[in-house]
Amino acid sequence: MWEAIKLGKKLGAEKFDMWGSLGPNYDQSNDWAGFTRFKEGYATKFTEFVGSYDLVINPILYKAYNAVYSLREIYLKFK
């Protein structure tokens, strides 16, 4: 992330979308709170955009991916 910020400054960028932060008045115990605080340290302005969506090209592989992802989430909760 830091290298992208430096490159943007070098190229004269005035804005940098650091996608994925929590909204205003977020819960400090949220897993993303640290990342959001990091971004707030750059005097950011919160702007909300439309969420991201998956473009499903292969429904069978997509279902398999989601099943594995769900199992991963369960595993990580008990780790």
PDB file of N, CA, C and O in Angstrom:
ATOM      1  N   MET A   1       0.839  -1.188   0.000  1.00  0.00           N
ATOM      2  CA  MET A   1       0.000   0.000   0.000  1.00  0.00           C
ATOM      3  C   MET A   1       0.882   1.249   0.000  1.00  0.00           C
ATOM      4  O   MET A   1       0.625   2.208  -0.728  1.00  0.00           O
ATOM      5  N   TRP A   2       1.918   1.218   0.825  1.00  0.00           N
ATOM      6  CA  TRP A   2       2.786   2.392   0.924  1.00  0.00           C
ATOM      7  C   TRP A   2       3.469   2.692  -0.409  1.00  0.00           C
ATOM      8  O   TRP A   2       3.601   3.857  -0.785  1.00  0.00           O
ATOM      9  N   GLU A   3       3.901   1.662  -1.124  1.00  0.00           N
ATOM     10  CA  GLU A   3       4.541   1.865  -2.419  1.00  0.00           C
ATOM     11  C   GLU A   3       3.551   2.470  -3.418  1.00  0.00           C
ATOM     12  O   GLU A   3       3.933   3.312  -4.231  1.00  0.00           O
ATOM     13  N   ALA A   4       2.293   2.053  -3.364  1.00  0.00           N
ATOM     14  CA  ALA A   4       1.271   2.627  -4.248  1.00  0.00           C
ATOM     15  C   ALA A   4       1.050   4.102  -3.927  1.00  0.00           C
ATOM     16  O   ALA A   4       0.877   4.917  -4.834  1.00  0.00           O
ATOM     17  N   ILE A   5       1.056   4.442  -2.657  1.00  0.00           N
ATOM     18  CA  ILE A   5       0.906   5.842  -2.251  1.00  0.00           C
ATOM     19  C   ILE A   5       2.076   6.672  -2.771  1.00  0.00           C
ATOM     20  O   ILE A   5       1.878   7.763  -3.306  1.00  0.00           O
ATOM     21  N   LYS A   6       3.288   6.159  -2.615  1.00  0.00           N
ATOM     22  CA  LYS A   6       4.469   6.883  -3.090  1.00  0.00           C
ATOM     23  C   LYS A   6       4.432   7.069  -4.606  1.00  0.00           C
ATOM     24  O   LYS A   6       4.758   8.146  -5.106  1.00  0.00           O
ATOM     25  N   LEU A   7       4.039   6.031  -5.335  1.00  0.00           N
ATOM     26  CA  LEU A   7       3.950   6.133  -6.789  1.00  0.00           C
ATOM     27  C   LEU A   7       2.896   7.163  -7.189  1.00  0.00           C
ATOM     28  O   LEU A   7       3.118   7.960  -8.101  1.00  0.00           O
ATOM     29  N   GLY A   8       1.762   7.148  -6.516  1.00  0.00           N
ATOM     30  CA  GLY A   8       0.725   8.127  -6.808  1.00  0.00           C
ATOM     31  C   GLY A   8       1.208   9.551  -6.599  1.00  0.00           C
ATOM     32  O   GLY A   8       0.938  10.430  -7.417  1.00  0.00           O
ATOM     33  N   LYS A   9       1.923   9.779  -5.505  1.00  0.00           N
ATOM     34  CA  LYS A   9       2.466  11.121  -5.240  1.00  0.00           C
ATOM     35  C   LYS A   9       3.445  11.521  -6.336  1.00  0.00           C
ATOM     36  O   LYS A   9       3.435  12.656  -6.812  1.00  0.00           O
ATOM     37  N   LYS A  10       4.289  10.572  -6.730  1.00  0.00           N
ATOM     38  CA  LYS A  10       5.289  10.834  -7.769  1.00  0.00           C
ATOM     39  C   LYS A  10       4.625  11.203  -9.094  1.00  0.00           C
ATOM     40  O   LYS A  10       5.127  12.048  -9.834  1.00  0.00           O
ATOM     41  N   LEU A  11       3.485  10.560  -9.387  1.00  0.00           N
ATOM     42  CA  LEU A  11       2.773  10.812 -10.635  1.00  0.00           C
ATOM     43  C   LEU A  11       1.797  11.985 -10.544  1.00  0.00           C
ATOM     44  O   LEU A  11       1.119  12.309 -11.519  1.00  0.00           O
ATOM     45  N   GLY A  12       1.727  12.620  -9.371  1.00  0.00           N
ATOM     46  CA  GLY A  12       0.887  13.803  -9.203  1.00  0.00           C
ATOM     47  C   GLY A  12      -0.568  13.508  -8.879  1.00  0.00           C
ATOM     48  O   GLY A  12      -1.425  14.378  -9.035  1.00  0.00           O
ATOM     49  N   ALA A  13      -0.855  12.305  -8.435  1.00  0.00           N
ATOM     50  CA  ALA A  13      -2.238  11.954  -8.089  1.00  0.00           C
ATOM     51  C   ALA A  13      -2.700  12.779  -6.892  1.00  0.00           C
ATOM     52  O   ALA A  13      -1.936  13.029  -5.959  1.00  0.00           O
ATOM     53  N   GLU A  14      -3.936  13.186  -6.936  1.00  0.00           N
ATOM     54  CA  GLU A  14      -4.506  13.951  -5.837  1.00  0.00           C
ATOM     55  C   GLU A  14      -5.446  13.123  -4.987  1.00  0.00           C
ATOM     56  O   GLU A  14      -5.762  13.507  -3.861  1.00  0.00           O
ATOM     57  N   LYS A  15      -5.899  11.986  -5.508  1.00  0.00           N
ATOM     58  CA  LYS A  15      -6.804  11.115  -4.769  1.00  0.00           C
ATOM     59  C   LYS A  15      -6.329   9.675  -4.887  1.00  0.00           C
ATOM     60  O   LYS A  15      -5.729   9.279  -5.886  1.00  0.00           O
ATOM     61  N   PHE A  16      -6.607   8.907  -3.853  1.00  0.00           N
ATOM     62  CA  PHE A  16      -6.237   7.498  -3.842  1.00  0.00           C
ATOM     63  C   PHE A  16      -7.343   6.725  -3.138  1.00  0.00           C
ATOM     64  O   PHE A  16      -7.609   6.950  -1.958  1.00  0.00           O
ATOM     65  N   ASP A  17      -7.978   5.827  -3.849  1.00  0.00           N
ATOM     66  CA  ASP A  17      -9.069   5.037  -3.282  1.00  0.00           C
ATOM     67  C   ASP A  17      -8.472   3.875  -2.500  1.00  0.00           C
ATOM     68  O   ASP A  17      -7.942   2.929  -3.082  1.00  0.00           O
ATOM     69  N   MET A  18      -8.562   3.956  -1.182  1.00  0.00           N
ATOM     70  CA  MET A  18      -8.036   2.880  -0.332  1.00  0.00           C
ATOM     71  C   MET A  18      -9.191   1.990   0.104  1.00  0.00           C
ATOM     72  O   MET A  18      -9.428   1.804   1.297  1.00  0.00           O
ATOM     73  N   TRP A  19      -9.887   1.454  -0.849  1.00  0.00           N
ATOM     74  CA  TRP A  19     -11.065   0.611  -0.721  1.00  0.00           C
ATOM     75  C   TRP A  19     -11.047  -0.256   0.530  1.00  0.00           C
ATOM     76  O   TRP A  19      -9.997  -0.742   0.948  1.00  0.00           O
ATOM     77  N   GLY A  20     -12.207  -0.440   1.112  1.00  0.00           N
ATOM     78  CA  GLY A  20     -12.359  -1.427   2.162  1.00  0.00           C
ATOM     79  C   GLY A  20     -12.404  -0.913   3.581  1.00  0.00           C
ATOM     80  O   GLY A  20     -12.244  -1.697   4.516  1.00  0.00           O
ATOM     81  N   SER A  21     -12.613   0.358   3.775  1.00  0.00           N
ATOM     82  CA  SER A  21     -12.674   0.837   5.153  1.00  0.00           C
ATOM     83  C   SER A  21     -14.085   0.718   5.708  1.00  0.00           C
ATOM     84  O   SER A  21     -15.052   0.538   4.968  1.00  0.00           O
ATOM     85  N   LEU A  22     -14.177   0.821   7.002  1.00  0.00           N
ATOM     86  CA  LEU A  22     -15.474   0.831   7.667  1.00  0.00           C
ATOM     87  C   LEU A  22     -16.076   2.224   7.562  1.00  0.00           C
ATOM     88  O   LEU A  22     -15.360   3.200   7.338  1.00  0.00           O
ATOM     89  N   GLY A  23     -17.373   2.314   7.721  1.00  0.00           N
ATOM     90  CA  GLY A  23     -18.049   3.602   7.639  1.00  0.00           C
ATOM     91  C   GLY A  23     -17.829   4.442   8.886  1.00  0.00           C
ATOM     92  O   GLY A  23     -17.164   4.011   9.828  1.00  0.00           O
ATOM     93  N   PRO A  24     -18.389   5.641   8.885  1.00  0.00           N
ATOM     94  CA  PRO A  24     -18.269   6.506  10.066  1.00  0.00           C
ATOM     95  C   PRO A  24     -18.860   5.831  11.308  1.00  0.00           C
ATOM     96  O   PRO A  24     -19.757   4.996  11.199  1.00  0.00           O
ATOM     97  N   ASN A  25     -18.362   6.192  12.461  1.00  0.00           N
ATOM     98  CA  ASN A  25     -18.825   5.656  13.754  1.00  0.00           C
ATOM     99  C   ASN A  25     -18.746   4.131  13.824  1.00  0.00           C
ATOM    100  O   ASN A  25     -19.658   3.475  14.327  1.00  0.00           O
ATOM    101  N   TYR A  26     -17.659   3.585  13.320  1.00  0.00           N
ATOM    102  CA  TYR A  26     -17.485   2.134  13.295  1.00  0.00           C
ATOM    103  C   TYR A  26     -17.165   1.570  14.675  1.00  0.00           C
ATOM    104  O   TYR A  26     -16.705   2.286  15.564  1.00  0.00           O
ATOM    105  N   ASP A  27     -17.411   0.299  14.830  1.00  0.00           N
ATOM    106  CA  ASP A  27     -17.138  -0.434  16.070  1.00  0.00           C
ATOM    107  C   ASP A  27     -15.636  -0.691  16.167  1.00  0.00           C
ATOM    108  O   ASP A  27     -15.063  -1.335  15.288  1.00  0.00           O
ATOM    109  N   GLN A  28     -15.000  -0.198  17.218  1.00  0.00           N
ATOM    110  CA  GLN A  28     -13.554  -0.331  17.403  1.00  0.00           C
ATOM    111  C   GLN A  28     -13.097  -1.777  17.528  1.00  0.00           C
ATOM    112  O   GLN A  28     -11.917  -2.074  17.338  1.00  0.00           O
ATOM    113  N   SER A  29     -14.025  -2.682  17.847  1.00  0.00           N
ATOM    114  CA  SER A  29     -13.634  -4.093  17.983  1.00  0.00           C
ATOM    115  C   SER A  29     -13.753  -4.851  16.659  1.00  0.00           C
ATOM    116  O   SER A  29     -13.427  -6.036  16.601  1.00  0.00           O
ATOM    117  N   ASN A  30     -14.211  -4.189  15.603  1.00  0.00           N
ATOM    118  CA  ASN A  30     -14.328  -4.821  14.293  1.00  0.00           C
ATOM    119  C   ASN A  30     -12.939  -5.196  13.774  1.00  0.00           C
ATOM    120  O   ASN A  30     -11.964  -4.486  14.021  1.00  0.00           O
ATOM    121  N   ASP A  31     -12.857  -6.311  13.057  1.00  0.00           N
ATOM    122  CA  ASP A  31     -11.572  -6.764  12.522  1.00  0.00           C
ATOM    123  C   ASP A  31     -10.924  -5.748  11.586  1.00  0.00           C
ATOM    124  O   ASP A  31      -9.701  -5.733  11.446  1.00  0.00           O
ATOM    125  N   TRP A  32     -11.723  -4.901  10.946  1.00  0.00           N
ATOM    126  CA  TRP A  32     -11.201  -3.909  10.008  1.00  0.00           C
ATOM    127  C   TRP A  32     -10.896  -2.564  10.665  1.00  0.00           C
ATOM    128  O   TRP A  32     -10.487  -1.627   9.978  1.00  0.00           O
ATOM    129  N   ALA A  33     -11.085  -2.449  11.972  1.00  0.00           N
ATOM    130  CA  ALA A  33     -10.902  -1.160  12.656  1.00  0.00           C
ATOM    131  C   ALA A  33      -9.469  -0.639  12.532  1.00  0.00           C
ATOM    132  O   ALA A  33      -9.266   0.555  12.312  1.00  0.00           O
ATOM    133  N   GLY A  34      -8.498  -1.500  12.667  1.00  0.00           N
ATOM    134  CA  GLY A  34      -7.099  -1.066  12.561  1.00  0.00           C
ATOM    135  C   GLY A  34      -6.776  -0.536  11.174  1.00  0.00           C
ATOM    136  O   GLY A  34      -6.090   0.477  11.030  1.00  0.00           O
ATOM    137  N   PHE A  35      -7.273  -1.224  10.157  1.00  0.00           N
ATOM    138  CA  PHE A  35      -7.051  -0.797   8.781  1.00  0.00           C
ATOM    139  C   PHE A  35      -7.726   0.546   8.527  1.00  0.00           C
ATOM    140  O   PHE A  35      -7.168   1.411   7.852  1.00  0.00           O
ATOM    141  N   THR A  36      -8.925   0.717   9.068  1.00  0.00           N
ATOM    142  CA  THR A  36      -9.648   1.979   8.914  1.00  0.00           C
ATOM    143  C   THR A  36      -8.896   3.106   9.623  1.00  0.00           C
ATOM    144  O   THR A  36      -8.775   4.202   9.076  1.00  0.00           O
ATOM    145  N   ARG A  37      -8.393   2.853  10.827  1.00  0.00           N
ATOM    146  CA  ARG A  37      -7.613   3.878  11.551  1.00  0.00           C
ATOM    147  C   ARG A  37      -6.358   4.255  10.764  1.00  0.00           C
ATOM    148  O   ARG A  37      -5.979   5.425  10.714  1.00  0.00           O
ATOM    149  N   PHE A  38      -5.710   3.252  10.146  1.00  0.00           N
ATOM    150  CA  PHE A  38      -4.525   3.516   9.329  1.00  0.00           C
ATOM    151  C   PHE A  38      -4.864   4.518   8.225  1.00  0.00           C
ATOM    152  O   PHE A  38      -4.122   5.472   7.989  1.00  0.00           O
ATOM    153  N   LYS A  39      -5.996   4.290   7.554  1.00  0.00           N
ATOM    154  CA  LYS A  39      -6.378   5.165   6.446  1.00  0.00           C
ATOM    155  C   LYS A  39      -6.822   6.531   6.945  1.00  0.00           C
ATOM    156  O   LYS A  39      -6.600   7.537   6.271  1.00  0.00           O
ATOM    157  N   GLU A  40      -7.444   6.580   8.111  1.00  0.00           N
ATOM    158  CA  GLU A  40      -7.859   7.872   8.675  1.00  0.00           C
ATOM    159  C   GLU A  40      -6.643   8.740   8.978  1.00  0.00           C
ATOM    160  O   GLU A  40      -6.749   9.966   9.007  1.00  0.00           O
ATOM    161  N   GLY A  41      -5.502   8.120   9.201  1.00  0.00           N
ATOM    162  CA  GLY A  41      -4.275   8.856   9.490  1.00  0.00           C
ATOM    163  C   GLY A  41      -3.787   9.700   8.325  1.00  0.00           C
ATOM    164  O   GLY A  41      -2.883  10.519   8.491  1.00  0.00           O
ATOM    165  N   TYR A  42      -4.367   9.513   7.158  1.00  0.00           N
ATOM    166  CA  TYR A  42      -3.990  10.298   5.988  1.00  0.00           C
ATOM    167  C   TYR A  42      -4.978  11.431   5.733  1.00  0.00           C
ATOM    168  O   TYR A  42      -5.088  11.909   4.604  1.00  0.00           O
ATOM    169  N   ALA A  43      -5.693  11.863   6.760  1.00  0.00           N
ATOM    170  CA  ALA A  43      -6.685  12.943   6.656  1.00  0.00           C
ATOM    171  C   ALA A  43      -7.678  12.650   5.534  1.00  0.00           C
ATOM    172  O   ALA A  43      -7.942  13.488   4.672  1.00  0.00           O
ATOM    173  N   THR A  44      -8.214  11.443   5.573  1.00  0.00           N
ATOM    174  CA  THR A  44      -9.108  10.989   4.510  1.00  0.00           C
ATOM    175  C   THR A  44     -10.503  11.573   4.628  1.00  0.00           C
ATOM    176  O   THR A  44     -10.906  12.059   5.685  1.00  0.00           O
ATOM    177  N   LYS A  45     -11.229  11.518   3.531  1.00  0.00           N
ATOM    178  CA  LYS A  45     -12.634  11.886   3.501  1.00  0.00           C
ATOM    179  C   LYS A  45     -13.390  10.620   3.135  1.00  0.00           C
ATOM    180  O   LYS A  45     -13.138  10.030   2.085  1.00  0.00           O
ATOM    181  N   PHE A  46     -14.312  10.198   3.987  1.00  0.00           N
ATOM    182  CA  PHE A  46     -15.075   8.983   3.729  1.00  0.00           C
ATOM    183  C   PHE A  46     -16.072   9.235   2.604  1.00  0.00           C
ATOM    184  O   PHE A  46     -16.880  10.162   2.666  1.00  0.00           O
ATOM    185  N   THR A  47     -16.000   8.397   1.577  1.00  0.00           N
ATOM    186  CA  THR A  47     -16.929   8.457   0.455  1.00  0.00           C
ATOM    187  C   THR A  47     -17.466   7.062   0.229  1.00  0.00           C
ATOM    188  O   THR A  47     -16.693   6.116   0.079  1.00  0.00           O
ATOM    189  N   GLU A  48     -18.777   6.923   0.204  1.00  0.00           N
ATOM    190  CA  GLU A  48     -19.373   5.605   0.028  1.00  0.00           C
ATOM    191  C   GLU A  48     -19.761   5.394  -1.429  1.00  0.00           C
ATOM    192  O   GLU A  48     -20.411   6.242  -2.042  1.00  0.00           O
ATOM    193  N   PHE A  49     -19.351   4.249  -1.977  1.00  0.00           N
ATOM    194  CA  PHE A  49     -19.666   3.873  -3.345  1.00  0.00           C
ATOM    195  C   PHE A  49     -20.558   2.646  -3.345  1.00  0.00           C
ATOM    196  O   PHE A  49     -20.800   2.050  -2.296  1.00  0.00           O
ATOM    197  N   VAL A  50     -21.041   2.272  -4.503  1.00  0.00           N
ATOM    198  CA  VAL A  50     -21.802   1.035  -4.667  1.00  0.00           C
ATOM    199  C   VAL A  50     -20.887  -0.124  -4.290  1.00  0.00           C
ATOM    200  O   VAL A  50     -19.686  -0.079  -4.559  1.00  0.00           O
ATOM    201  N   GLY A  51     -21.441  -1.152  -3.675  1.00  0.00           N
ATOM    202  CA  GLY A  51     -20.645  -2.302  -3.282  1.00  0.00           C
ATOM    203  C   GLY A  51     -20.096  -3.066  -4.474  1.00  0.00           C
ATOM    204  O   GLY A  51     -20.457  -2.795  -5.619  1.00  0.00           O
ATOM    205  N   SER A  52     -19.233  -4.010  -4.199  1.00  0.00           N
ATOM    206  CA  SER A  52     -18.671  -4.833  -5.271  1.00  0.00           C
ATOM    207  C   SER A  52     -19.531  -6.080  -5.466  1.00  0.00           C
ATOM    208  O   SER A  52     -20.187  -6.554  -4.538  1.00  0.00           O
ATOM    209  N   TYR A  53     -19.514  -6.588  -6.666  1.00  0.00           N
ATOM    210  CA  TYR A  53     -20.321  -7.758  -7.023  1.00  0.00           C
ATOM    211  C   TYR A  53     -19.468  -8.758  -7.792  1.00  0.00           C
ATOM    212  O   TYR A  53     -18.497  -8.382  -8.448  1.00  0.00           O
ATOM    213  N   ASP A  54     -19.831 -10.013  -7.708  1.00  0.00           N
ATOM    214  CA  ASP A  54     -19.135 -11.053  -8.451  1.00  0.00           C
ATOM    215  C   ASP A  54     -19.801 -11.254  -9.807  1.00  0.00           C
ATOM    216  O   ASP A  54     -21.027 -11.294  -9.910  1.00  0.00           O
ATOM    217  N   LEU A  55     -18.983 -11.380 -10.841  1.00  0.00           N
ATOM    218  CA  LEU A  55     -19.468 -11.745 -12.160  1.00  0.00           C
ATOM    219  C   LEU A  55     -19.236 -13.246 -12.297  1.00  0.00           C
ATOM    220  O   LEU A  55     -18.097 -13.688 -12.446  1.00  0.00           O
ATOM    221  N   VAL A  56     -20.299 -14.019 -12.248  1.00  0.00           N
ATOM    222  CA  VAL A  56     -20.189 -15.474 -12.258  1.00  0.00           C
ATOM    223  C   VAL A  56     -20.122 -15.957 -13.701  1.00  0.00           C
ATOM    224  O   VAL A  56     -21.082 -15.818 -14.458  1.00  0.00           O
ATOM    225  N   ILE A  57     -18.982 -16.523 -14.071  1.00  0.00           N
ATOM    226  CA  ILE A  57     -18.779 -17.043 -15.414  1.00  0.00           C
ATOM    227  C   ILE A  57     -18.998 -18.550 -15.442  1.00  0.00           C
ATOM    228  O   ILE A  57     -19.516 -19.100 -16.414  1.00  0.00           O
ATOM    229  N   ASN A  58     -18.595 -19.209 -14.357  1.00  0.00           N
ATOM    230  CA  ASN A  58     -18.756 -20.659 -14.267  1.00  0.00           C
ATOM    231  C   ASN A  58     -19.498 -20.968 -12.965  1.00  0.00           C
ATOM    232  O   ASN A  58     -18.873 -21.008 -11.905  1.00  0.00           O
ATOM    233  N   PRO A  59     -20.801 -21.187 -13.018  1.00  0.00           N
ATOM    234  CA  PRO A  59     -21.607 -21.381 -11.807  1.00  0.00           C
ATOM    235  C   PRO A  59     -21.147 -22.562 -10.940  1.00  0.00           C
ATOM    236  O   PRO A  59     -21.224 -22.489  -9.714  1.00  0.00           O
ATOM    237  N   ILE A  60     -20.683 -23.621 -11.549  1.00  0.00           N
ATOM    238  CA  ILE A  60     -20.244 -24.792 -10.775  1.00  0.00           C
ATOM    239  C   ILE A  60     -18.991 -24.454  -9.965  1.00  0.00           C
ATOM    240  O   ILE A  60     -18.923 -24.741  -8.770  1.00  0.00           O
ATOM    241  N   LEU A  61     -18.006 -23.847 -10.618  1.00  0.00           N
ATOM    242  CA  LEU A  61     -16.787 -23.454  -9.896  1.00  0.00           C
ATOM    243  C   LEU A  61     -17.087 -22.380  -8.845  1.00  0.00           C
ATOM    244  O   LEU A  61     -16.470 -22.356  -7.780  1.00  0.00           O
ATOM    245  N   TYR A  62     -18.023 -21.508  -9.149  1.00  0.00           N
ATOM    246  CA  TYR A  62     -18.383 -20.455  -8.206  1.00  0.00           C
ATOM    247  C   TYR A  62     -19.003 -21.056  -6.937  1.00  0.00           C
ATOM    248  O   TYR A  62     -18.692 -20.624  -5.827  1.00  0.00           O
ATOM    249  N   LYS A  63     -19.869 -22.041  -7.106  1.00  0.00           N
ATOM    250  CA  LYS A  63     -20.460 -22.711  -5.941  1.00  0.00           C
ATOM    251  C   LYS A  63     -19.389 -23.439  -5.138  1.00  0.00           C
ATOM    252  O   LYS A  63     -19.407 -23.403  -3.908  1.00  0.00           O
ATOM    253  N   ALA A  64     -18.458 -24.098  -5.821  1.00  0.00           N
ATOM    254  CA  ALA A  64     -17.361 -24.790  -5.133  1.00  0.00           C
ATOM    255  C   ALA A  64     -16.504 -23.787  -4.363  1.00  0.00           C
ATOM    256  O   ALA A  64     -16.139 -24.029  -3.212  1.00  0.00           O
ATOM    257  N   TYR A  65     -16.188 -22.668  -4.998  1.00  0.00           N
ATOM    258  CA  TYR A  65     -15.399 -21.626  -4.336  1.00  0.00           C
ATOM    259  C   TYR A  65     -16.110 -21.134  -3.074  1.00  0.00           C
ATOM    260  O   TYR A  65     -15.490 -21.025  -2.016  1.00  0.00           O
ATOM    261  N   ASN A  66     -17.394 -20.842  -3.181  1.00  0.00           N
ATOM    262  CA  ASN A  66     -18.150 -20.358  -2.024  1.00  0.00           C
ATOM    263  C   ASN A  66     -18.209 -21.391  -0.907  1.00  0.00           C
ATOM    264  O   ASN A  66     -18.158 -21.034   0.270  1.00  0.00           O
ATOM    265  N   ALA A  67     -18.314 -22.673  -1.266  1.00  0.00           N
ATOM    266  CA  ALA A  67     -18.330 -23.729  -0.249  1.00  0.00           C
ATOM    267  C   ALA A  67     -16.995 -23.770   0.492  1.00  0.00           C
ATOM    268  O   ALA A  67     -16.963 -23.848   1.720  1.00  0.00           O
ATOM    269  N   VAL A  68     -15.908 -23.718  -0.251  1.00  0.00           N
ATOM    270  CA  VAL A  68     -14.570 -23.741   0.366  1.00  0.00           C
ATOM    271  C   VAL A  68     -14.367 -22.489   1.211  1.00  0.00           C
ATOM    272  O   VAL A  68     -13.811 -22.565   2.307  1.00  0.00           O
ATOM    273  N   TYR A  69     -14.809 -21.347   0.717  1.00  0.00           N
ATOM    274  CA  TYR A  69     -14.676 -20.099   1.465  1.00  0.00           C
ATOM    275  C   TYR A  69     -15.445 -20.173   2.785  1.00  0.00           C
ATOM    276  O   TYR A  69     -14.950 -19.723   3.818  1.00  0.00           O
ATOM    277  N   SER A  70     -16.638 -20.732   2.751  1.00  0.00           N
ATOM    278  CA  SER A  70     -17.438 -20.882   3.971  1.00  0.00           C
ATOM    279  C   SER A  70     -16.746 -21.797   4.977  1.00  0.00           C
ATOM    280  O   SER A  70     -16.727 -21.509   6.174  1.00  0.00           O
ATOM    281  N   LEU A  71     -16.182 -22.889   4.493  1.00  0.00           N
ATOM    282  CA  LEU A  71     -15.437 -23.795   5.376  1.00  0.00           C
ATOM    283  C   LEU A  71     -14.221 -23.095   5.978  1.00  0.00           C
ATOM    284  O   LEU A  71     -13.900 -23.294   7.149  1.00  0.00           O
ATOM    285  N   ARG A  72     -13.556 -22.286   5.182  1.00  0.00           N
ATOM    286  CA  ARG A  72     -12.400 -21.517   5.666  1.00  0.00           C
ATOM    287  C   ARG A  72     -12.812 -20.568   6.786  1.00  0.00           C
ATOM    288  O   ARG A  72     -12.121 -20.460   7.799  1.00  0.00           O
ATOM    289  N   GLU A  73     -13.934 -19.885   6.604  1.00  0.00           N
ATOM    290  CA  GLU A  73     -14.435 -18.955   7.622  1.00  0.00           C
ATOM    291  C   GLU A  73     -14.733 -19.707   8.930  1.00  0.00           C
ATOM    292  O   GLU A  73     -14.395 -19.230  10.013  1.00  0.00           O
ATOM    293  N   ILE A  74     -15.352 -20.854   8.826  1.00  0.00           N
ATOM    294  CA  ILE A  74     -15.645 -21.663  10.020  1.00  0.00           C
ATOM    295  C   ILE A  74     -14.349 -22.083  10.692  1.00  0.00           C
ATOM    296  O   ILE A  74     -14.219 -21.976  11.911  1.00  0.00           O
ATOM    297  N   TYR A  75     -13.398 -22.556   9.916  1.00  0.00           N
ATOM    298  CA  TYR A  75     -12.101 -22.982  10.449  1.00  0.00           C
ATOM    299  C   TYR A  75     -11.414 -21.832  11.197  1.00  0.00           C
ATOM    300  O   TYR A  75     -10.896 -22.018  12.298  1.00  0.00           O
ATOM    301  N   LEU A  76     -11.416 -20.653  10.590  1.00  0.00           N
ATOM    302  CA  LEU A  76     -10.721 -19.516  11.192  1.00  0.00           C
ATOM    303  C   LEU A  76     -11.385 -19.053  12.489  1.00  0.00           C
ATOM    304  O   LEU A  76     -10.708 -18.517  13.366  1.00  0.00           O
ATOM    305  N   LYS A  77     -12.685 -19.250  12.622  1.00  0.00           N
ATOM    306  CA  LYS A  77     -13.364 -18.890  13.863  1.00  0.00           C
ATOM    307  C   LYS A  77     -12.934 -19.767  15.025  1.00  0.00           C
ATOM    308  O   LYS A  77     -12.896 -19.316  16.170  1.00  0.00           O
ATOM    309  N   PHE A  78     -12.608 -21.027  14.731  1.00  0.00           N
ATOM    310  CA  PHE A  78     -12.233 -21.962  15.786  1.00  0.00           C
ATOM    311  C   PHE A  78     -10.732 -22.094  15.973  1.00  0.00           C
ATOM    312  O   PHE A  78     -10.281 -22.779  16.891  1.00  0.00           O
ATOM    313  N   LYS A  79      -9.967 -21.458  15.131  1.00  0.00           N
ATOM    314  CA  LYS A  79      -8.507 -21.543  15.200  1.00  0.00           C
ATOM    315  C   LYS A  79      -7.972 -20.845  16.410  1.00  0.00           C
ATOM    316  O   LYS A  79      -6.759 -20.819  16.622  1.00  0.00           O
TER     317      LYS A  79
END
